[in-house]
Amino acid sequence: MRGVLEPDDQQYAGRGAASGYWAAYLKQAGYDGIVIQGAAKSPQYLFINDGKPELRNAREFLGQRLS
């Protein structure tokens, strides 16, 4: 993830990259990108099912390896 803090309004403008098939699946589902604003009070992940986005609790994934 790369980004910059905008000096005028203190908004963070970031850019992420995805490898593998995830980005292609996102595009195939009709999305060109995802914008998330604000900050969660606890770890969350983005779940999209049938075009309906949902932030879900990610505590169960903390400490797990991503391999």
N, CA, C and O atoms as a CHARMM CRD file, in Angstrom:
* protein
*
  268
    1    1 MET  N      0.84700  -1.17300   0.00000 PROA 1      0.00000
    2    1 MET  CA     0.00000   0.00000   0.00000 PROA 1      0.00000
    3    1 MET  C      0.88500   1.22600   0.00000 PROA 1      0.00000
    4    1 MET  O      1.80900   1.33700   0.80500 PROA 1      0.00000
    5    2 ARG  N      0.60800   2.12300  -0.88300 PROA 2      0.00000
    6    2 ARG  CA     1.30100   3.40100  -0.91100 PROA 2      0.00000
    7    2 ARG  C      0.27100   4.48900  -0.74900 PROA 2      0.00000
    8    2 ARG  O     -0.88300   4.31500  -1.14300 PROA 2      0.00000
    9    3 GLY  N      0.66200   5.59500  -0.18300 PROA 3      0.00000
   10    3 GLY  CA    -0.29500   6.67200  -0.02300 PROA 3      0.00000
   11    3 GLY  C      0.37000   7.96700   0.37900 PROA 3      0.00000
   12    3 GLY  O      1.58400   8.03500   0.57100 PROA 3      0.00000
   13    4 VAL  N     -0.44100   8.98200   0.50200 PROA 4      0.00000
   14    4 VAL  CA     0.04300  10.30100   0.88000 PROA 4      0.00000
   15    4 VAL  C     -1.02600  10.98400   1.71700 PROA 4      0.00000
   16    4 VAL  O     -2.21800  10.82700   1.45200 PROA 4      0.00000
   17    5 LEU  N     -0.61600  11.73000   2.71200 PROA 5      0.00000
   18    5 LEU  CA    -1.54200  12.50800   3.53500 PROA 5      0.00000
   19    5 LEU  C     -1.72000  13.86600   2.88100 PROA 5      0.00000
   20    5 LEU  O     -0.75700  14.62100   2.74400 PROA 5      0.00000
   21    6 GLU  N     -2.93000  14.18100   2.48100 PROA 6      0.00000
   22    6 GLU  CA    -3.21800  15.44600   1.82500 PROA 6      0.00000
   23    6 GLU  C     -3.09800  16.58900   2.83500 PROA 6      0.00000
   24    6 GLU  O     -3.75600  16.54700   3.87500 PROA 6      0.00000
   25    7 PRO  N     -2.27700  17.61200   2.56000 PROA 7      0.00000
   26    7 PRO  CA    -2.05700  18.67000   3.54600 PROA 7      0.00000
   27    7 PRO  C     -3.27100  19.55800   3.80300 PROA 7      0.00000
   28    7 PRO  O     -3.41700  20.09000   4.90300 PROA 7      0.00000
   29    8 ASP  N     -4.14400  19.72900   2.81100 PROA 8      0.00000
   30    8 ASP  CA    -5.28200  20.63700   2.97200 PROA 8      0.00000
   31    8 ASP  C     -6.33700  20.11600   3.93400 PROA 8      0.00000
   32    8 ASP  O     -6.82800  20.86700   4.77600 PROA 8      0.00000
   33    9 ASP  N     -6.69000  18.85100   3.82500 PROA 9      0.00000
   34    9 ASP  CA    -7.78500  18.32700   4.64700 PROA 9      0.00000
   35    9 ASP  C     -7.38100  17.10600   5.48100 PROA 9      0.00000
   36    9 ASP  O     -8.23300  16.46600   6.09700 PROA 9      0.00000
   37   10 GLN  N     -6.08000  16.78400   5.50000 PROA 10     0.00000
   38   10 GLN  CA    -5.56200  15.67000   6.29000 PROA 10     0.00000
   39   10 GLN  C     -6.20900  14.33200   5.93100 PROA 10     0.00000
   40   10 GLN  O     -6.33200  13.44600   6.77700 PROA 10     0.00000
   41   11 GLN  N     -6.61300  14.19800   4.68700 PROA 11     0.00000
   42   11 GLN  CA    -7.15700  12.93100   4.20000 PROA 11     0.00000
   43   11 GLN  C     -6.01600  12.08600   3.64600 PROA 11     0.00000
   44   11 GLN  O     -5.10300  12.61700   3.01300 PROA 11     0.00000
   45   12 TYR  N     -6.05800  10.79100   3.87500 PROA 12     0.00000
   46   12 TYR  CA    -5.03500   9.88600   3.37200 PROA 12     0.00000
   47   12 TYR  C     -5.48600   9.33600   2.02900 PROA 12     0.00000
   48   12 TYR  O     -6.54300   8.71300   1.93000 PROA 12     0.00000
   49   13 ALA  N     -4.69200   9.56500   1.00700 PROA 13     0.00000
   50   13 ALA  CA    -4.99400   9.03700  -0.32200 PROA 13     0.00000
   51   13 ALA  C     -4.03600   7.89000  -0.57100 PROA 13     0.00000
   52   13 ALA  O     -2.83100   8.10900  -0.69500 PROA 13     0.00000
   53   14 GLY  N     -4.54000   6.68800  -0.64500 PROA 14     0.00000
   54   14 GLY  CA    -3.68400   5.51300  -0.79200 PROA 14     0.00000
   55   14 GLY  C     -3.95500   4.76700  -2.06700 PROA 14     0.00000
   56   14 GLY  O     -4.96800   4.96700  -2.73700 PROA 14     0.00000
   57   15 ARG  N     -3.02300   3.90400  -2.38200 PROA 15     0.00000
   58   15 ARG  CA    -3.16000   3.05000  -3.55000 PROA 15     0.00000
   59   15 ARG  C     -2.64400   1.67800  -3.16400 PROA 15     0.00000
   60   15 ARG  O     -1.52300   1.54500  -2.67400 PROA 15     0.00000
   61   16 GLY  N     -3.44200   0.68100  -3.37900 PROA 16     0.00000
   62   16 GLY  CA    -3.03500  -0.67900  -3.05300 PROA 16     0.00000
   63   16 GLY  C     -2.85700  -1.50500  -4.31600 PROA 16     0.00000
   64   16 GLY  O     -3.31500  -1.12000  -5.39200 PROA 16     0.00000
   65   17 ALA  N     -2.20600  -2.61500  -4.18000 PROA 17     0.00000
   66   17 ALA  CA    -2.00500  -3.51600  -5.30700 PROA 17     0.00000
   67   17 ALA  C     -2.37600  -4.92500  -4.86700 PROA 17     0.00000
   68   17 ALA  O     -2.14500  -5.30800  -3.72000 PROA 17     0.00000
   69   18 ALA  N     -2.94500  -5.68100  -5.77600 PROA 18     0.00000
   70   18 ALA  CA    -3.31600  -7.06400  -5.48500 PROA 18     0.00000
   71   18 ALA  C     -2.67600  -7.96500  -6.52900 PROA 18     0.00000
   72   18 ALA  O     -2.62800  -7.63400  -7.71300 PROA 18     0.00000
   73   19 SER  N     -2.19700  -9.08400  -6.08000 PROA 19     0.00000
   74   19 SER  CA    -1.62600 -10.03400  -7.02700 PROA 19     0.00000
   75   19 SER  C     -2.50400 -11.28200  -7.07600 PROA 19     0.00000
   76   19 SER  O     -3.49600 -11.38800  -6.35500 PROA 19     0.00000
   77   20 GLY  N     -2.13400 -12.19500  -7.91100 PROA 20     0.00000
   78   20 GLY  CA    -2.93000 -13.40000  -8.05200 PROA 20     0.00000
   79   20 GLY  C     -4.21400 -13.12100  -8.81400 PROA 20     0.00000
   80   20 GLY  O     -4.23800 -12.28600  -9.71800 PROA 20     0.00000
   81   21 TYR  N     -5.27600 -13.81500  -8.44900 PROA 21     0.00000
   82   21 TYR  CA    -6.53900 -13.70100  -9.17500 PROA 21     0.00000
   83   21 TYR  C     -7.51600 -12.71400  -8.54900 PROA 21     0.00000
   84   21 TYR  O     -8.53700 -12.39300  -9.15600 PROA 21     0.00000
   85   22 TRP  N     -7.21800 -12.22600  -7.34200 PROA 22     0.00000
   86   22 TRP  CA    -8.16400 -11.39400  -6.62400 PROA 22     0.00000
   87   22 TRP  C     -8.57100 -10.15700  -7.41100 PROA 22     0.00000
   88   22 TRP  O     -9.75900  -9.84700  -7.50100 PROA 22     0.00000
   89   23 ALA  N     -7.60100  -9.44400  -7.98500 PROA 23     0.00000
   90   23 ALA  CA    -7.91000  -8.22600  -8.74400 PROA 23     0.00000
   91   23 ALA  C     -8.76300  -8.53800  -9.97200 PROA 23     0.00000
   92   23 ALA  O     -9.67500  -7.78100 -10.30200 PROA 23     0.00000
   93   24 ALA  N     -8.47300  -9.63700 -10.64100 PROA 24     0.00000
   94   24 ALA  CA    -9.25800 -10.02300 -11.81400 PROA 24     0.00000
   95   24 ALA  C    -10.69100 -10.37500 -11.43100 PROA 24     0.00000
   96   24 ALA  O    -11.63200 -10.01500 -12.13800 PROA 24     0.00000
   97   25 TYR  N    -10.85600 -11.07900 -10.31000 PROA 25     0.00000
   98   25 TYR  CA   -12.20800 -11.40300  -9.83700 PROA 25     0.00000
   99   25 TYR  C    -12.98800 -10.14800  -9.46700 PROA 25     0.00000
  100   25 TYR  O    -14.18800 -10.05500  -9.72500 PROA 25     0.00000
  101   26 LEU  N    -12.30700  -9.19100  -8.86500 PROA 26     0.00000
  102   26 LEU  CA   -12.95600  -7.92900  -8.49500 PROA 26     0.00000
  103   26 LEU  C    -13.44800  -7.20600  -9.74800 PROA 26     0.00000
  104   26 LEU  O    -14.58200  -6.73000  -9.79200 PROA 26     0.00000
  105   27 LYS  N    -12.59400  -7.12800 -10.75800 PROA 27     0.00000
  106   27 LYS  CA   -12.96700  -6.47200 -12.01000 PROA 27     0.00000
  107   27 LYS  C    -14.09700  -7.21700 -12.70400 PROA 27     0.00000
  108   27 LYS  O    -15.01700  -6.59700 -13.23700 PROA 27     0.00000
  109   28 GLN  N    -14.03400  -8.53900 -12.70000 PROA 28     0.00000
  110   28 GLN  CA   -15.07000  -9.36300 -13.32400 PROA 28     0.00000
  111   28 GLN  C    -16.41900  -9.16900 -12.63300 PROA 28     0.00000
  112   28 GLN  O    -17.46900  -9.31000 -13.25900 PROA 28     0.00000
  113   29 ALA  N    -16.38600  -8.84600 -11.34600 PROA 29     0.00000
  114   29 ALA  CA   -17.62300  -8.61400 -10.59800 PROA 29     0.00000
  115   29 ALA  C    -18.19200  -7.22300 -10.85500 PROA 29     0.00000
  116   29 ALA  O    -19.26400  -6.88700 -10.35100 PROA 29     0.00000
  117   30 GLY  N    -17.47300  -6.40400 -11.64600 PROA 30     0.00000
  118   30 GLY  CA   -17.99000  -5.08900 -11.99900 PROA 30     0.00000
  119   30 GLY  C    -17.40600  -3.94200 -11.21000 PROA 30     0.00000
  120   30 GLY  O    -17.90400  -2.82000 -11.30800 PROA 30     0.00000
  121   31 TYR  N    -16.36400  -4.18300 -10.42900 PROA 31     0.00000
  122   31 TYR  CA   -15.74000  -3.12900  -9.62200 PROA 31     0.00000
  123   31 TYR  C    -14.43600  -2.68500 -10.26900 PROA 31     0.00000
  124   31 TYR  O    -13.63200  -3.51800 -10.68600 PROA 31     0.00000
  125   32 ASP  N    -14.22400  -1.37200 -10.35200 PROA 32     0.00000
  126   32 ASP  CA   -12.96100  -0.83200 -10.84000 PROA 32     0.00000
  127   32 ASP  C    -12.01700  -0.53500  -9.68300 PROA 32     0.00000
  128   32 ASP  O    -10.80400  -0.45600  -9.87700 PROA 32     0.00000
  129   33 GLY  N    -12.55000  -0.37200  -8.51000 PROA 33     0.00000
  130   33 GLY  CA   -11.74200  -0.08200  -7.33400 PROA 33     0.00000
  131   33 GLY  C    -12.62100  -0.04300  -6.10600 PROA 33     0.00000
  132   33 GLY  O    -13.84500  -0.15100  -6.19300 PROA 33     0.00000
  133   34 ILE  N    -11.98700   0.11200  -4.96700 PROA 34     0.00000
  134   34 ILE  CA   -12.70500   0.16000  -3.69500 PROA 34     0.00000
  135   34 ILE  C    -12.20400   1.36600  -2.91000 PROA 34     0.00000
  136   34 ILE  O    -10.99600   1.57900  -2.80800 PROA 34     0.00000
  137   35 VAL  N    -13.11000   2.15000  -2.35900 PROA 35     0.00000
  138   35 VAL  CA   -12.75400   3.28900  -1.52200 PROA 35     0.00000
  139   35 VAL  C    -13.29100   3.01400  -0.12300 PROA 35     0.00000
  140   35 VAL  O    -14.48200   2.76500   0.06200 PROA 35     0.00000
  141   36 ILE  N    -12.40000   3.06300   0.85200 PROA 36     0.00000
  142   36 ILE  CA   -12.78500   2.86700   2.24600 PROA 36     0.00000
  143   36 ILE  C    -12.40200   4.12800   3.00100 PROA 36     0.00000
  144   36 ILE  O    -11.25000   4.55900   2.94100 PROA 36     0.00000
  145   37 GLN  N    -13.34800   4.72300   3.70800 PROA 37     0.00000
  146   37 GLN  CA   -13.08900   5.94300   4.46300 PROA 37     0.00000
  147   37 GLN  C    -13.26000   5.67100   5.94600 PROA 37     0.00000
  148   37 GLN  O    -14.07100   4.84100   6.35500 PROA 37     0.00000
  149   38 GLY  N    -12.48000   6.38600   6.73900 PROA 38     0.00000
  150   38 GLY  CA   -12.59800   6.26100   8.18600 PROA 38     0.00000
  151   38 GLY  C    -11.68500   5.18400   8.72600 PROA 38     0.00000
  152   38 GLY  O    -10.84300   4.64100   8.01000 PROA 38     0.00000
  153   39 ALA  N    -11.86200   4.88600   9.99300 PROA 39     0.00000
  154   39 ALA  CA   -11.04100   3.87800  10.66400 PROA 39     0.00000
  155   39 ALA  C    -11.93000   3.04300  11.57100 PROA 39     0.00000
  156   39 ALA  O    -12.82300   3.56300  12.24000 PROA 39     0.00000
  157   40 ALA  N    -11.67500   1.76500  11.58200 PROA 40     0.00000
  158   40 ALA  CA   -12.44000   0.85800  12.43300 PROA 40     0.00000
  159   40 ALA  C    -11.86000   0.85400  13.84500 PROA 40     0.00000
  160   40 ALA  O    -10.65700   1.04700  14.02100 PROA 40     0.00000
  161   41 LYS  N    -12.68800   0.64100  14.82600 PROA 41     0.00000
  162   41 LYS  CA   -12.22600   0.56000  16.21100 PROA 41     0.00000
  163   41 LYS  C    -11.61000  -0.80200  16.51500 PROA 41     0.00000
  164   41 LYS  O    -10.86300  -0.95100  17.48300 PROA 41     0.00000
  165   42 SER  N    -11.92400  -1.78500  15.69200 PROA 42     0.00000
  166   42 SER  CA   -11.36800  -3.12300  15.85600 PROA 42     0.00000
  167   42 SER  C    -11.03000  -3.66200  14.46500 PROA 42     0.00000
  168   42 SER  O    -11.50400  -3.11400  13.46900 PROA 42     0.00000
  169   43 PRO  N    -10.22000  -4.72400  14.37200 PROA 43     0.00000
  170   43 PRO  CA    -9.85700  -5.27400  13.06100 PROA 43     0.00000
  171   43 PRO  C    -11.09200  -5.72700  12.27300 PROA 43     0.00000
  172   43 PRO  O    -11.97200  -6.40400  12.80400 PROA 43     0.00000
  173   44 GLN  N    -11.13400  -5.34400  11.01300 PROA 44     0.00000
  174   44 GLN  CA   -12.25700  -5.65900  10.12800 PROA 44     0.00000
  175   44 GLN  C    -11.72700  -6.15800   8.79600 PROA 44     0.00000
  176   44 GLN  O    -10.59000  -5.86300   8.42900 PROA 44     0.00000
  177   45 TYR  N    -12.54400  -6.91400   8.06800 PROA 45     0.00000
  178   45 TYR  CA   -12.22900  -7.24400   6.68200 PROA 45     0.00000
  179   45 TYR  C    -13.44700  -6.96400   5.82500 PROA 45     0.00000
  180   45 TYR  O    -14.58100  -6.97500   6.30500 PROA 45     0.00000
  181   46 LEU  N    -13.19700  -6.71300   4.55200 PROA 46     0.00000
  182   46 LEU  CA   -14.26300  -6.40400   3.61300 PROA 46     0.00000
  183   46 LEU  C    -14.74600  -7.69400   2.96700 PROA 46     0.00000
  184   46 LEU  O    -13.95700  -8.43700   2.38200 PROA 46     0.00000
  185   47 PHE  N    -16.04500  -7.95700   3.07400 PROA 47     0.00000
  186   47 PHE  CA   -16.68300  -9.12500   2.47200 PROA 47     0.00000
  187   47 PHE  C    -17.69800  -8.61100   1.46500 PROA 47     0.00000
  188   47 PHE  O    -18.55600  -7.80100   1.81500 PROA 47     0.00000
  189   48 ILE  N    -17.61600  -9.06500   0.22500 PROA 48     0.00000
  190   48 ILE  CA   -18.56900  -8.66300  -0.81400 PROA 48     0.00000
  191   48 ILE  C    -19.23300  -9.92200  -1.34000 PROA 48     0.00000
  192   48 ILE  O    -18.55900 -10.83300  -1.82100 PROA 48     0.00000
  193   49 ASN  N    -20.55600  -9.97200  -1.24900 PROA 49     0.00000
  194   49 ASN  CA   -21.32200 -11.11400  -1.72400 PROA 49     0.00000
  195   49 ASN  C    -22.52100 -10.61600  -2.50600 PROA 49     0.00000
  196   49 ASN  O    -23.32200  -9.83400  -1.99400 PROA 49     0.00000
  197   50 ASP  N    -22.64500 -11.06700  -3.74600 PROA 50     0.00000
  198   50 ASP  CA   -23.74600 -10.63100  -4.62000 PROA 50     0.00000
  199   50 ASP  C    -23.84500  -9.11400  -4.69500 PROA 50     0.00000
  200   50 ASP  O    -24.94500  -8.56000  -4.70200 PROA 50     0.00000
  201   51 GLY  N    -22.70100  -8.44100  -4.75100 PROA 51     0.00000
  202   51 GLY  CA   -22.67600  -6.98800  -4.89900 PROA 51     0.00000
  203   51 GLY  C    -22.96100  -6.21700  -3.63000 PROA 51     0.00000
  204   51 GLY  O    -23.06500  -4.99100  -3.66700 PROA 51     0.00000
  205   52 LYS  N    -23.09100  -6.90200  -2.50700 PROA 52     0.00000
  206   52 LYS  CA   -23.38700  -6.23200  -1.24000 PROA 52     0.00000
  207   52 LYS  C    -22.14200  -6.25300  -0.35100 PROA 52     0.00000
  208   52 LYS  O    -21.75000  -7.31100   0.14200 PROA 52     0.00000
  209   53 PRO  N    -21.51400  -5.07300  -0.14400 PROA 53     0.00000
  210   53 PRO  CA   -20.32000  -5.02300   0.70100 PROA 53     0.00000
  211   53 PRO  C    -20.67600  -5.03500   2.18600 PROA 53     0.00000
  212   53 PRO  O    -21.70800  -4.50800   2.60200 PROA 53     0.00000
  213   54 GLU  N    -19.80500  -5.64300   2.96100 PROA 54     0.00000
  214   54 GLU  CA   -20.03200  -5.73900   4.40300 PROA 54     0.00000
  215   54 GLU  C    -18.67400  -5.78200   5.10400 PROA 54     0.00000
  216   54 GLU  O    -17.78300  -6.52200   4.68600 PROA 54     0.00000
  217   55 LEU  N    -18.51500  -4.99900   6.15700 PROA 55     0.00000
  218   55 LEU  CA   -17.32100  -5.08800   6.98700 PROA 55     0.00000
  219   55 LEU  C    -17.60500  -6.09300   8.09100 PROA 55     0.00000
  220   55 LEU  O    -18.61100  -6.00100   8.79300 PROA 55     0.00000
  221   56 ARG  N    -16.69300  -7.06200   8.23200 PROA 56     0.00000
  222   56 ARG  CA   -16.88800  -8.12500   9.22800 PROA 56     0.00000
  223   56 ARG  C    -15.72900  -8.13700  10.21900 PROA 56     0.00000
  224   56 ARG  O    -14.62700  -7.67700   9.92100 PROA 56     0.00000
  225   57 ASN  N    -16.00400  -8.66900  11.38800 PROA 57     0.00000
  226   57 ASN  CA   -15.00900  -8.77500  12.44700 PROA 57     0.00000
  227   57 ASN  C    -13.85900  -9.68600  11.99500 PROA 57     0.00000
  228   57 ASN  O    -14.09500 -10.80100  11.53100 PROA 57     0.00000
  229   58 ALA  N    -12.62100  -9.21000  12.13100 PROA 58     0.00000
  230   58 ALA  CA   -11.45900  -9.97600  11.68100 PROA 58     0.00000
  231   58 ALA  C    -10.60600 -10.48300  12.84100 PROA 58     0.00000
  232   58 ALA  O     -9.49100 -10.95400  12.61800 PROA 58     0.00000
  233   59 ARG  N    -11.09900 -10.39800  14.05500 PROA 59     0.00000
  234   59 ARG  CA   -10.29800 -10.83400  15.21000 PROA 59     0.00000
  235   59 ARG  C     -9.87000 -12.30000  15.11800 PROA 59     0.00000
  236   59 ARG  O     -8.78400 -12.65400  15.57800 PROA 59     0.00000
  237   60 GLU  N    -10.69700 -13.14200  14.53900 PROA 60     0.00000
  238   60 GLU  CA   -10.36300 -14.56500  14.45200 PROA 60     0.00000
  239   60 GLU  C     -9.14900 -14.82700  13.56100 PROA 60     0.00000
  240   60 GLU  O     -8.54200 -15.89500  13.64300 PROA 60     0.00000
  241   61 PHE  N     -8.78800 -13.85700  12.70800 PROA 61     0.00000
  242   61 PHE  CA    -7.66000 -14.03900  11.81100 PROA 61     0.00000
  243   61 PHE  C     -6.35000 -13.47500  12.34600 PROA 61     0.00000
  244   61 PHE  O     -5.29100 -13.71000  11.76300 PROA 61     0.00000
  245   62 LEU  N     -6.41300 -12.73700  13.44700 PROA 62     0.00000
  246   62 LEU  CA    -5.19500 -12.13800  14.00000 PROA 62     0.00000
  247   62 LEU  C     -4.20400 -13.22500  14.39100 PROA 62     0.00000
  248   62 LEU  O     -4.57500 -14.21800  15.01600 PROA 62     0.00000
  249   63 GLY  N     -2.95000 -13.03300  14.02200 PROA 63     0.00000
  250   63 GLY  CA    -1.90800 -13.97600  14.37400 PROA 63     0.00000
  251   63 GLY  C     -1.76600 -15.15600  13.43000 PROA 63     0.00000
  252   63 GLY  O     -0.84800 -15.96100  13.58200 PROA 63     0.00000
  253   64 GLN  N     -2.66500 -15.27400  12.45100 PROA 64     0.00000
  254   64 GLN  CA    -2.56600 -16.38600  11.50500 PROA 64     0.00000
  255   64 GLN  C     -1.59100 -16.03400  10.38800 PROA 64     0.00000
  256   64 GLN  O     -1.42800 -14.86600  10.03400 PROA 64     0.00000
  257   65 ARG  N     -0.95300 -17.04700   9.84800 PROA 65     0.00000
  258   65 ARG  CA    -0.02600 -16.85300   8.72700 PROA 65     0.00000
  259   65 ARG  C     -0.81000 -16.75200   7.43800 PROA 65     0.00000
  260   65 ARG  O     -1.84600 -17.39700   7.28100 PROA 65     0.00000
  261   66 LEU  N     -0.32000 -15.94400   6.51500 PROA 66     0.00000
  262   66 LEU  CA    -0.96700 -15.76000   5.21000 PROA 66     0.00000
  263   66 LEU  C     -0.18300 -16.51000   4.13200 PROA 66     0.00000
  264   66 LEU  O      0.45000 -15.88500   3.28000 PROA 66     0.00000
  265   67 SER  N     -0.21900 -17.80700   4.16200 PROA 67     0.00000
  266   67 SER  CA     0.53200 -18.57600   3.15900 PROA 67     0.00000
  267   67 SER  C     -0.36800 -19.49200   2.37700 PROA 67     0.00000
  268   67 SER  O      0.10000 -20.21000   1.49400 PROA 67     0.00000
